[in-house]
Amino acid sequence: MLRIGHNNRHLVLCTNRRDQIPLRVQFSDGWPWQTTHWQDLWTVVQWQHPQGTWHDVEGWEGTLNEVKSSENGTVTGYKTWWVDGEHAGKGAFRWLVYQGKGGRLLAASESNDLQSINRALPVVEVVLTP
C-alpha cells in the first residue's frame, strides 16, 4: 500500500504485483567522508500533484541501504523501494537526497512517471557533490 496526498487527503493504491525501483547515488571524488557520512543521508520520494506541486510519499523515505566501492574507486550508494504495479502512470515521481533528515537538499532526480515498471524496472540515478 502506498499513500499519496496532502492535507489529510490521500490516494491509496493497492495491488498484488510488486516491483522494486532502485536508487543509485554516485558519490563524487571530493566527497567529504570525514564530515558527511553516507549513513546520515536521507532519501525521499515525492509525487507531483496534477496542479504541479510536489508532495512527499508516505513510507518512501529513509537512509541508504548500502554503499559499495568498485575497483576503480567509484563509490555508489543504494536505496530500494517496493512499488505496486498499479502506480505506473499515476503521476510524476522524483527522488531526493538530503544531508540528513531535515537537512540541505543535495540532489534531485529527474521525474519519472513509472510507465516502464511493467516492462523493465527503472533505475534512478543521482550524483552527489560536496
N, C-alpha and C positions, 0 to 999 in steps of 0.2 A: 504494500500500500504506500502511496506517495501523496502527500498533501501539497497542493499548490494554491496559494492565495494570499490575501492581505486583509487586514482589519476584520478578523473573525469570520471571513467568508472563504471557504476552502473548496477546491475541486479535488475530490478524492478519486483516484484511478486505481482499479484493481484488475488483475488478470492472473492466470496460471502460468503464463510464459514469462520467463525471467532471463535477462542477459546482463552482461557486465559492460560498463563503459570505463575504460582505464584512463587515468590522467597521468601523463608523464611530465615531470618537472625537471628541466635541464638546468643545472647549476652552472653559472659562468666560471671561468678560470679564476677570477678575482673574488670569488665568494668569501665573505668574512666568517669562516667557520668558527673562529675563536669567540665571536660575539653573537652570531646568529646561527643557532643550532637547528638542524633540519627537524628535530622532534618538536620544536616550538612553532613551526609554520602551521597556519590554519587554512584549510581549503573549504570553499563554499560553492555550491551550485545555485545559480539564480535562474528563474523563469521570467520571461518577458510577457507581461500582460498585453492583450491586443491594443490597449491605448498607448503602449510604448514604455511603461515604467517597469523596472526590474525589481524582483522580489526574491528573497532567499527561499529555498525549498527546504521545508522542514524535513530533517533526517538526512539530508545530503550535505553534511559539514563534518569536519574533523581534521585530525592530523594526518600526515602521510603514513602509509602502511609500512614502507621500507625505502631504503636508499641503496643503490648498487653502484660500484665503481667498475668501469671497464678497464681493459688492459692499457688503453691509451690515456687513461687518467680522467676520462669523462665521468661525471657523477650525475646520476639520474634518480629522482625520487618518484615514487609510485603511490597512487591512491586509486582504489576501485570502488565504484558504486554499482549496486544491483538495480536494474531497471526493468520495469514491466514492459512488455512488448507493445501495449496499447498507448504508451507515451509517444510513439512515433507520430510526428505531425501535429502534436498538441501545442505547439508554440516553440519559440526560440528558447534555448538554454545557453548559459555560459558558465565557465568555471573560473573562480577567483582564488588567488593565493595571497594570504596576508602574513605580515610579520607578527605572528601570534594572534590569538583570538582578540578581536577588537583593535588589532594593530594596523599599521600602514599597509595599504594595498601595494603588493609587489608585482603582480601580473594578472592579466585577464585574458582568457582565451577568446577566439572568435566565437560568435554564436553558432549554434548547431540546432537544427530542428528535429534531430533524431530520426529523420526519414530513412536512413540507411540501416537502422537497427535490425530490421527483419531480413536483411541481406548479408551484411557484414558489420561487425562491431566497429564503431568509430573510435579512434584513439585521439584523445585531446592532448595537445602539447603546448606547453608554455616555457619560456626561458626566463630565469631569474638572474638579475644583475644587482650588485650591491647599490 
